[in-house]
Amino acid sequence: MDTPTVVYLVRHGECEGNADNRLRGRVDFPLNETGRLQAKAVAKALCCERLEYVYSSPLKRALETAEFIAAPHGLSVISREGFNNMRLGVWENRKKDELEKEFPEMWKLWLTNPESLNIEGAETSDNVQARAFAALNGIVNSHRGARIAVVSHRGVLKPLIAAALGIAKPYMWRIHLDNASCSCLTYTQERGYTLIKSNSVEHLRGISFVREFN
C-alpha cells in the first residue's frame, strides 16, 4: 500500500457573519476577534503535523485562518477558487430569521434538503461539490504522500466530505462542522478516501463560539 496522503480540512474561524446569524456566501467577511483566537488555536493544534502545503478559499476569513496555520511551518498559503464559498444569490448576507419569515417554504427545504433548493442567483450544491472535489483530487494527485491543510467553508467542506466518502443526498445536515474545526481525510490509491477525524474542536476549549445548526 502506498504512503497515505493526509488532508486536514479546516473550517475558517468565526466572522461577524457567523456572530450576526447571517448566511455569508461570497461576502468577504474578515475574522472577528473570536475568529482570530480560534485560528490561533487550530494552528497550534496542527503545529506538530509536519504540514507541507496549505490551501485556502480566496475569501479573507479562510485566508486569515490559513495564514495562522501555515506560519509555524514556514509555508505560504495557496489560494484555490475551487474551495471558495457557495454563492447564495438573493439570500447572501441575509439574517436567517428574516429569511425564515420571508421564505417559509424555502427555509423549510433549507433545513431538510438544501441540495434540492433553487435560490435566485445562487450556486447549486451539485456544482459546489463538483468543483471542490475536483480541487481536492487535483492537490492530492500533485502531492502524493504529503500532509496538506485545506481551509474552506462549511457549505464547501460538507459536500466535499460527502463526495470523498460517497454519501448520497441529502447529506448537508448529516455532517456538522463548527468554526475552526478540524477534520481529516487520508487517501491511498488502493482504498481511496478514508475519514479519520470529523469536526474536532478540542483545541477550542476555553473559547466561546457560535455553534450553527442552520
Helices and strands as residue ranges (DSSP letters): E 5-11, H 16-19, H 33-45, E 53-56, H 60-70, G 71-73, E 77-79, G 81-83, G 89-91, H 96-102, H 104-112, G 114-116, H 125-142, E 147-152, H 154-165, G 172-174, E 182-188, E 192-200, G 202-204
